[in-house]
Amino acid sequence: MPARDLALLTEAAREAGRIALRYWRRDPKVWDKGGEHGPVTEADIAVNDMLKARLLAARPDYGWLSEETPDDPGRLSVDTVFIIDPIDGTRAFVAGEETFAHSLAVAHQGQVRAAVVFLPALDRIYTASEASPPLKDGQPIAASTLEQLEGADILTNKTNLAPENWPGGVPDIQRHFRASLAYRLCLAAEGRFDGMLTLREAWEWDIAAGALIAERAGAVVTDRHGAALRFNSPGARADGVLALPPQLHGDVVRRLSGG
């Protein structure tokens, strides 16, 4: 089943890309969802509508969790769910940048078993399943194996490195950033950076696909406390995300806890 789900997600992600590119750099309608939810565009909605119709037609017994669909608590009573972010990095999309992504995952009993992250403006696709290796454009990828945190190239934002977050001392790292959280996880998965971290609560649709890809590539992927991630939770959030090589992961968890 993971192979069939992965093929389905891959086809759907490419169709999502074709839809998104019709709006990209063409002044799409944009509005603010309010609160901490940020902007949404007509492209987000068009992609979401296509994905929901296509994926649920193919798997009518699966549940549905998406950033652009009102949450249905009925998903909690289903073993297998789609977890979807129609466009991750909407601000980048609106700005005409290339690093927005479609994030598609299938989770079974809390664990992601098939995942696709597609960046249509770059024509770059990352895939993985619980039964197949992580790939970028069909080629195997592997996460960094760096053992020294000092000097490591880490994807994160400035806020995450505020001293109050690090009772054990802020690490001396080289900071980098990309707008899409899904893409950051994939960049860690392919070893272009030594890892990524976010200490804020993260929505499941932003991280589900990238978390599996990074984990299959050899990174240790957990919440900020070092606990395993579980998906299709009632609140649909994780308490931060770390995706790092084993020794760096242990060091970061220790410093965050004040050890």
C-alpha positions as CSV (number, residue, x, y, z in Angstrom):
1,M,0.0,0.0,0.0
2,P,2.8,2.6,0.7
3,A,4.0,2.2,-3.0
4,R,0.5,2.8,-4.3
5,D,-0.1,5.7,-2.1
6,L,3.3,7.2,-3.0
7,A,2.5,6.9,-6.7
8,L,-0.9,8.6,-6.1
9,L,0.7,11.4,-4.1
10,T,3.4,12.0,-6.8
11,E,0.8,12.3,-9.6
12,A,-1.4,14.6,-7.5
13,A,1.6,16.8,-6.5
14,R,2.6,17.3,-10.1
15,E,-1.0,18.3,-11.0
16,A,-0.9,20.7,-8.1
17,G,2.2,22.3,-9.5
18,R,0.6,22.8,-12.9
19,I,-2.3,24.6,-11.2
20,A,-0.1,26.7,-8.9
21,L,2.1,27.9,-11.8
22,R,-1.0,29.3,-13.6
23,Y,-1.2,31.8,-10.7
24,W,2.4,32.3,-9.8
25,R,3.8,35.7,-10.7
26,R,0.4,36.7,-12.1
27,D,-0.9,38.8,-9.3
28,P,-3.2,36.2,-7.7
29,K,-5.9,37.3,-5.3
30,V,-4.6,37.3,-1.7
31,W,-6.3,37.7,1.6
32,D,-5.3,37.3,5.3
33,K,-6.8,34.4,7.3
34,G,-6.3,36.3,10.6
35,G,-4.6,35.4,13.8
36,E,-1.4,33.5,13.2
37,H,-2.6,31.8,10.0
38,G,-1.1,34.3,7.6
39,P,-2.0,34.8,3.9
40,V,-3.9,32.6,1.5
41,T,-4.3,33.0,-2.2
42,E,-6.8,31.8,-4.8
43,A,-4.0,29.4,-5.9
44,D,-4.0,27.7,-2.4
45,I,-7.7,27.2,-2.7
46,A,-7.6,25.9,-6.3
47,V,-4.9,23.4,-5.4
48,N,-6.6,22.3,-2.3
49,D,-9.9,21.7,-4.1
50,M,-8.2,19.6,-6.8
51,L,-6.2,17.6,-4.3
52,K,-9.2,16.8,-2.1
53,A,-11.4,15.7,-5.0
54,R,-8.6,13.6,-6.6
55,L,-7.2,12.0,-3.5
56,L,-10.4,11.2,-1.8
57,A,-11.9,9.8,-5.0
58,A,-8.9,7.4,-5.1
59,R,-9.0,6.6,-1.4
60,P,-12.6,7.3,-0.1
61,D,-11.9,5.5,3.2
62,Y,-9.0,7.8,4.1
63,G,-9.5,10.9,6.4
64,W,-8.5,14.4,5.4
65,L,-6.4,17.1,7.1
66,S,-5.4,20.2,5.1
67,E,-4.5,23.7,5.9
68,E,-7.2,25.0,3.6
69,T,-10.1,22.8,4.6
70,P,-12.1,23.4,7.8
71,D,-11.1,20.6,10.2
72,D,-13.4,17.6,10.5
73,P,-12.9,15.7,13.8
74,G,-14.1,12.6,12.0
75,R,-10.5,12.2,10.8
76,L,-9.6,11.1,14.4
77,S,-11.6,8.0,14.1
78,V,-10.0,6.9,10.8
79,D,-6.7,4.9,10.8
80,T,-5.3,6.4,7.6
81,V,-5.4,10.1,6.6
82,F,-4.1,12.5,4.0
83,I,-2.2,15.4,5.5
84,I,-1.9,18.2,3.0
85,D,-0.5,21.6,2.6
86,P,-1.6,22.9,-0.8
87,I,1.1,25.6,-0.8
88,D,3.7,25.7,1.9
89,G,5.5,29.0,1.8
90,T,2.5,31.1,0.6
91,R,4.4,34.3,1.3
92,A,7.2,33.2,-1.0
93,F,4.6,32.3,-3.6
94,V,3.0,35.8,-3.4
95,A,6.4,37.4,-3.6
96,G,7.2,35.5,-6.8
97,E,9.9,33.4,-5.2
98,E,10.7,29.9,-6.4
99,T,10.8,28.1,-3.1
100,F,7.2,27.4,-2.3
101,A,6.2,23.7,-2.1
102,H,3.3,21.3,-2.2
103,S,3.4,19.0,0.8
104,L,1.5,15.7,0.6
105,A,1.6,12.8,3.1
106,V,-0.4,9.7,4.0
107,A,-0.3,8.8,7.7
108,H,-1.4,5.5,9.2
109,Q,-2.1,5.2,12.9
110,G,0.0,8.3,13.6
111,Q,3.0,7.5,11.4
112,V,3.6,8.9,8.0
113,R,4.1,6.1,5.5
114,A,4.2,7.9,2.1
115,A,5.4,11.5,1.4
116,V,6.0,13.9,-1.5
117,V,7.3,17.5,-1.4
118,F,7.2,19.2,-4.8
119,L,8.6,22.6,-5.7
120,P,7.0,23.3,-9.1
121,A,8.9,26.5,-9.9
122,L,12.1,24.5,-9.6
123,D,10.7,21.3,-11.0
124,R,12.2,19.6,-7.9
125,I,10.5,16.6,-6.2
126,Y,11.3,14.7,-3.1
127,T,9.7,11.4,-2.3
128,A,9.9,8.7,0.3
129,S,7.8,5.9,1.8
130,E,8.2,3.6,4.8
131,A,9.1,0.9,2.3
132,S,11.3,2.9,-0.2
133,P,14.3,5.2,0.0
134,P,14.2,9.0,0.0
135,L,14.8,10.4,-3.4
136,K,15.3,13.8,-5.0
137,D,14.2,13.9,-8.6
138,G,14.6,10.1,-8.6
139,Q,18.1,10.0,-7.2
140,P,18.9,8.7,-3.6
141,I,19.7,11.3,-1.0
142,A,21.2,11.2,2.5
143,A,21.3,13.5,5.4
144,S,24.5,15.0,6.9
145,T,26.5,12.9,9.3
146,L,28.3,15.9,10.9
147,E,29.2,15.2,14.6
148,Q,30.2,18.8,15.7
149,L,27.3,21.3,16.3
150,E,29.6,24.4,16.4
151,G,29.9,25.7,12.8
152,A,27.1,23.5,11.5
153,D,24.9,24.9,8.7
154,I,21.4,24.9,10.2
155,L,18.1,26.1,8.7
156,T,16.2,28.1,11.2
157,N,15.0,31.6,11.8
158,K,16.5,34.3,14.1
159,T,13.8,34.0,16.7
160,N,14.8,30.3,17.4
161,L,18.3,31.4,18.4
162,A,17.2,33.9,21.0
163,P,19.1,33.2,24.3
164,E,16.0,32.7,26.3
165,N,15.3,29.5,24.2
166,W,18.7,28.0,25.1
167,P,19.3,27.6,28.9
168,G,22.2,25.3,28.0
169,G,23.8,28.0,25.7
170,V,23.0,29.1,22.2
171,P,25.0,27.0,19.7
172,D,27.5,28.7,17.5
173,I,26.0,27.7,14.1
174,Q,25.8,29.1,10.6
175,R,22.1,30.1,10.2
176,H,20.2,29.7,6.9
177,F,16.6,30.1,6.1
178,R,13.9,29.1,3.5
179,A,10.3,30.1,3.7
180,S,8.8,26.6,3.3
181,L,9.1,24.4,6.4
182,A,8.6,21.3,4.2
183,Y,11.4,22.4,1.9
184,R,13.7,23.0,5.0
185,L,13.1,19.4,6.0
186,C,14.0,18.2,2.5
187,L,17.1,20.3,2.4
188,A,18.2,18.6,5.6
189,A,17.3,15.2,4.1
190,E,19.6,15.7,1.1
191,G,22.5,17.0,3.2
192,R,22.7,20.5,1.6
193,F,22.5,21.7,5.1
194,D,23.4,19.9,8.3
195,G,19.9,20.1,9.7
196,M,16.9,22.2,10.6
197,L,15.1,23.3,13.7
198,T,12.0,25.2,14.6
199,L,11.0,25.8,18.3
200,R,7.6,27.1,17.5
201,E,4.6,24.9,17.3
202,A,4.4,23.5,13.8
203,W,1.3,22.5,11.9
204,E,1.2,18.8,10.9
205,W,0.5,19.7,7.2
206,D,3.8,21.7,7.1
207,I,5.9,18.9,8.4
208,A,4.3,15.5,7.8
209,A,5.8,14.8,4.4
210,G,9.2,16.4,5.0
211,A,9.6,14.6,8.4
212,L,9.4,11.2,6.7
213,I,11.8,12.2,3.9
214,A,14.3,13.5,6.4
215,E,14.0,10.5,8.7
216,R,14.4,8.0,5.8
217,A,17.5,9.9,4.8
218,G,19.1,9.3,8.1
219,A,18.2,12.4,10.2
220,V,16.8,12.1,13.7
221,V,13.4,13.8,13.5
222,T,11.5,14.7,16.7
223,D,9.8,17.5,18.5
224,R,11.9,20.1,20.3
225,H,12.1,17.9,23.4
226,G,13.3,14.9,21.5
227,A,10.0,13.1,21.6
228,A,8.8,11.1,18.5
229,L,6.3,12.9,16.2
230,R,2.8,11.6,16.0
231,F,0.4,12.7,13.3
232,N,-3.4,13.1,13.0
233,S,-3.5,14.5,16.5
234,P,-6.5,16.4,17.8
235,G,-4.7,19.7,17.7
236,A,-2.8,18.9,14.5
237,R,0.4,20.5,15.9
238,A,3.9,19.4,17.0
239,D,5.8,21.2,19.7
240,G,8.6,22.3,17.4
241,V,10.6,20.1,15.1
242,L,14.3,19.0,15.0
243,A,15.8,17.2,12.0
244,L,19.5,16.7,12.7
245,P,22.2,14.1,12.5
246,P,22.2,11.9,15.6
247,Q,25.0,13.6,17.5
248,L,23.8,17.1,16.7
249,H,20.3,16.1,17.7
250,G,21.4,14.9,21.1
251,D,23.5,18.1,21.6
252,V,20.6,20.4,20.6
253,V,18.1,18.6,22.9
254,R,20.5,18.8,25.8
255,R,21.1,22.6,25.3
256,L,17.4,23.3,24.9
257,S,16.7,21.5,28.2
258,G,19.5,23.3,30.0
259,G,21.7,20.2,30.3
